[in-house]
Amino acid sequence: SIKMAKGRNKNKDRDGSASAVGGSSRAKSNRKSDYDDSDCESISTHITLDDDMRSVQGADEAEEVAGTELIDSLCEHMDNATHKNISIRLAALRHLYLILASNYLGSELIKYKATLVDLATKAIKKTDEECIVGSQLLAVLAVQLGEELSSEVPEPLLLLCPIMTDSARILGVRSAAALSIGITVYFACETEDVFASCYKALSDTWGAFKVGTQYTSLFCSSLGAWCLALDKADNQQLSVAIALQPKLVAFVEGTQLEMRVSSGEALAFLYEIVEEKRSSYRFPNHEHLANILGELASESSKGKTKKDKRVQKMTFRQIYSFITEGEAPSLTIKLDKENLELDSCTYKMVYDQLTELLRGGMRRQLKKNELLREFFDLGAPVEETDERMNKANRMAIQNSINKMRDQQRSKQRDKRAC
């Protein structure tokens, strides 16, 4: 089975102290929001990619592609990913990403890991389009294999860092690099100097933005990735993060909704990490931040759209409750017969970053992926039941039942006629 990287799943051991967030005793919020992750906006907006995922999943979710077929398909696309024709090469890389994002192969991938990481690394060095898919491929491999990939990830991670910080590269490439660095570092990186380089690059990337910047995708992706890295940071790196807290507060006061929300969530994450690692520390501007969050949670400015105000209020009410009262955000994700409880800022941040990477494959990964199930305390994968039989079998059984019922009714009508 695939092991998680060292230091994962620290949420299980958190004792609930809230001295770092204002001195009140921390408790889980009783205000839970239930929703099905199939309705999650971050998934439903990526229609084209999800259609592509269904093509490798099977038209009906119950009709899963057999493991041997997946491996055969994987090997075919690995061969094509080295083709001289860029169109064939790109299509193959994209299919490799789609297969691994929407299906869990786990230990079956181990013998292919070196080849797959090599393909991702070579793609990162080439065109912008290949760099984006190569970044995605590296990250899904980390989600599949965890620390099994630790000896393979240093080279591609060190290639991605300068790409992310290079202002001459297009924003899409830099954002993809940031997401990949965050997830790969979190689940698969065990090399201290490589981690330190990634942590600094992420910090430098979002830190280079100014309040009011128009283009926010790179800011949000690099800040989210920085948060994941922060969970693995050493004492010195945590001190640097604490020193950046006033800058995050300034972004919360900015005009861009996406920057405000991302900065608010990052502040909540930072408070949770500080609470865990330096329980006696209190941020000097705590009262100032609480006032800002309180205003954002109840703001009714006419200059904002209804959607913006709804998103802002919903997000900042949760952040305000956590930072002032120690009430952790609590969301329930419905997965058929299971529920995934996101009852900490860390769980929520990791879930959001994974959803950005896996998109429409997130549900299946949560059901099958041993690494993610261990991280989110879901236990061993639930055995499939007869309810999961393919559509043709279900229809055949139903037709048989209908036929028997019609025959029985016909006999009863004949008896009444007599």
N, C-alpha and C positions, 0 to 999 in steps of 0.2 A: 504494500500500500504506500501511497505518497505521503511523505511527512511534511508538516508545516515547517517553515523557517523558524529558527530559534527566536524566542521572545514573542511569538504570536499569541493572540487570544488572552491579553492581559486583563480584559474586562471582567473575566470570571473572578479575579482576585481583588477587584476594587472594593474597598470597605465602606464606601458611602460617605466619607468625611467631606465637608464642604468648606473648610477653612480658607481655601484659595479663592473661593468665589463669593466671599462676603460674610463668612462666619456662620451662616445658618446650617442646620443639619440637612444633609442631602438625602432626598428620597426620590424614588421613581414617581414620575407624574402619573396621576390617576386619569388624566385626560388623554385617552388613547384615540388615535385616528386609524380606522380600519379601511383599507383599500386593497384592491386586487392589483398586483403589479403589472397585469396586462393592460391596465388603464393608465399606467404611469406615462406622463407626458414625454419624458426623456426616451421612452421606448417607442410610443406610437407615432412620434414625429419622423422617425427614420423609416418611412414606408418602403422605399426602394431596397434598402439594405435588408429589411426584414423579409421582403419577398424573395430575395436571393437566399436568405437563410432557410426559408421554407423549402426551397428547391433542393437543399442538401439534407433537410430533415425528413422530407416526405410531405405529401400534400396534407395529410391528416397527422396530427401530433401523435396519434396512437400507432401510426404506421412508421415505426422507427427503422432507420436504416441499420441493417445487420452489421455487427462489428467487423467481420471479415470484409464486407463491401467497403466500409469506411477506410480500412487500412489499404485496400487495393486502390481506392480512389486517391488516398493520401500519397501513395507511392507514385502513381501516375502524375499527379500534380508536382511532386518533388522533381521528377524527371523534366517536366516542361518548364519548371522555374529557372532552369539554366539555359533555356533556348536562346539563340542569337536574336530572334525576332522579339522586339520589345512588347508587342501586343500579346503574343503567346505567353511570354514571361510574366507580364503583369496579371493576365487572367489566371495563371496558375498560382501566383502568390496570393491573389485575392481569394481563390477557392481554398487554399490552405488555411487562410485566416478564418473564412466562413465555417469550414468543417470543424476547426478547433474551438471556435467561439460558440457553436451550437451543439456540440457533442462532447461528452467526456470520455477520453481514451485512457487517461491516467498512466498506469504502469506499462500499458501496451506501447506508449510513445517513447519509453526510455531508450530503446535501441536506435531510434531515429533522431534523438535529441540533438546530437552533434551536427548532423546534416541540416536539420531544420534551423538551428541557430546560425549556422554558416550561411544558409540562404537568406535569413533575415539580415545578417550583418552585411552581406554583399549588396542587398537591396537598399539598405540605409546609405550606402556610399554612392548610389547612382542617381537617377532622376528624382524630381520632387514626388511624382506619383509613386515610384517604387519605394522611396524613403518612407512615405506615409504608411504603405501596406507593410513594409518591413518592420516599422515600429509597432504596428498592431500585432503582427505575427509574433514578435518577441514577447509582448505582454501576455498574449493568450497562452503561450508556452509556459510562462511563469505561473499563470493561473492553473494550468494543467499539472505541472510537475513540482512546483514549490522549490524547496532547497535541493532537490535532485538536479536542478539546473544551475546551482551556484558556481560551479567551475567554468561554465560556458558563458555567463552573462557579463563579465567585466569588459571584454572588448567592445561589444555593441553598446553598452551603457556609456563607455568613455567616448564613443563616436557620437552618441546622441546629445551629450552635454553641450559641446560647442555648436551643434546645429541649433539647439534650442535657444542659446544665448546670442546667436548671430542675427543681428537686425537686418542683414541683407537677404535672409531667407524669407519665403512667404509665410504668412501667419498660420496657414493650415499645416505646413510641415512642422513648424515650431510647436504648435499645440499638440499635434500627434506625438512628437518627441517627448513633450512634458508628461502626457498621460502615460506613455510607455515607461518612462523613467520611474514615475511614482509607483506604478503597479509592480514593475519588475524588481525594484529596490525592496518593496514591502514584502513580497512573497519569496524572492529568490536570491537576493544579494547578501552574501556573508563575508565579503571582503571589505575591511575597514576603510582602506584608502580610497577604494572605488565609491563606497557609500559616502564618504566625506566630500568627494568631488561632485557627486550627484546632488547632495544636500545643498552645497554652496551654489551650484549652478541654478537650482530651483529657486533658492532664496534671491539670488541676483536677478533672475528673470522677472518675478513678480515685483520685486523691490525697485526695479528700474521704471515702473509705471508711475505716472503722476495722477493725482485726483482729477477726475473729469475727462480722462482719456476716452476717445470715442470707440476704439476697437478693444473689446473686452475678452474675446475668446481665449487669447493666450494668457491674459492675467488670470482668468478663472481656472484654466487647466493647470497652469504652473503653481498657483496657490493651493489647489486641491491636492496636487502631487506632493507639494512641500509638506502638507499636513500629514500625509501617509508616512513620509520620511521622518517627520518629527517624532512619530511614535517609536522609532528605533534610535533616536538621537542619544548621544552621550551627554554628560553633565555640561560640558563646555558648549556643545551645540544647542542645548536647551537654553543656556544663558543668552546666547545670541538671539534665539527666538523670542525670549522674554523682552529683550531690548527692542525688538521690532513691533511689539504690541501697540505703541502709540501710533505707528504708521498704519496699522490695520484699523485702528479707531478712526483715523482721518479718512480712510476709504469708506467706512461705514457712513460718514457724514457727507459723502460725495453725491453727485447727481445721477450717476448711472446705476440703474436698478440691479443689473447683474453683478456689478462690482460691490455694491452694498450688501447684497445677499451672500455672495461668496466670502466677503470679508467678515460678515457677522458669523457665518458658520465656522470660519477659520478661528475666530476669537473664542467661540464656544469650545472648539476642539482644543485650542491652546490652554484654556482654563482647565479642561478635564485632565490634560497631560500634567499640568503644573500641580493640580490637586493630588494626582497620583504620586508624582516624584518629589514635590517640594510642598508638602501639605501646610507648612506654616507661612508660605509666601502669600502676600496680598499685593495686588497691583496698585500703585500709588494713585492712578486715575480711575479707580473702580467706581466711585460715585458719579463722576462725569460720564463714564460709559453707560452706567445704569440709566441716567437721565436721557441720553441719546436713544438708547434702545426702547425706553418707555414711550418716547415721542414717536418713533418709527412704528411701534406696535399699535398705535392708536391714531396715526396721521390720517387726515381726511382732506388733503390738499386738492384743490380743483384742477391743479395743473397736471395731475397724473391720471392715466386711464384706469378704468375699473379693475382691469386685470392686474395692472401693476400694483394698485393699492391692495388687492386681495392677496397677491403673492407676498408682498412686503409685510402685511399684517400677520399672515399665517406664520411666516418664517420668524419674524422678530418677536412675536409673542412667545414662541418656544425658546428662542435664544435668551430673551429677557427673563423668563421663568428659571432657566438654568443658571444664568450668571448671578441673578439676585437672590434666588431661593434654593438653588441646588436641585431643582426638579429636572431630571434628565428628559430629553425628548423621547417620546414613546410612540412608535408606529408599529402596526401589525401588517405584514405582507402575507396574503393568502396564497398558499401553494396547494391547490386541491384539498387534500385531507390534512395538510400540515399548515402551521402558522410560523412565520419567521418574525421574531420580536426584535425590533431595532430600538433597544432601550438604553443606548449611550450615544454620545457624539461620535465616538470612534466607529461603532457599527454603522451609523448613518453615513459617515464620510466614506468608509470603505465600500458600502453598498452603492452609493452614488457614483463613485469612480468606476466600479465594476460594471455598472449599468451603462455608463458612457462607452466602455470598451466592448461589452458583449451584446449590447442592444437587445434584439429579439431572442438571443440565445440565453439570456439571464435566467429565465425560469427553469430551463432544462439543466443548466449548470447547478443551480441550487438544489435540484432534485437528485442529481447524480454525482456531482463533484465532491470527492471525499475531503479534499483540502478546504473547500469553502464550507462544507457542512460542519467540519470540525471547528473552523473559525467562528461560525455563527451559532454554535451549540445546537445544531440540528440532529446530531447523532448519525448513526450509520444510514446509508440510503435505504428508503422504504422499498420492500419487495413489491414488484409489480403484481397486480391481481388480474382476474379474468376480465375486469372492466376494461383492461388495456388491449384486449384482443382486437385484431384489425377489423376495419369497417365491413369487409366482405363476410367475415364469420358472424359478426353481429346481425347483419341483414339476413343471412341464411337461417340463423336460429329463429329470428323474429318471423320470417316467412313460414317456417315449419310450425311455429306456435299458432299463427293465424290460420294455416291450413287445417290443423287439428281442431281448432275452435269452430271453423266453418262446417267441418264434417259433423261435429257433435251437434251443432245447432240444426243442421239438416236432418239428422236422425230424430231430434226432438220434434221438429215440425211434422215429420212423417208420422210419428206416433200420435200427435194431436189430430192429424187428419183422419186417422183410422177411428 
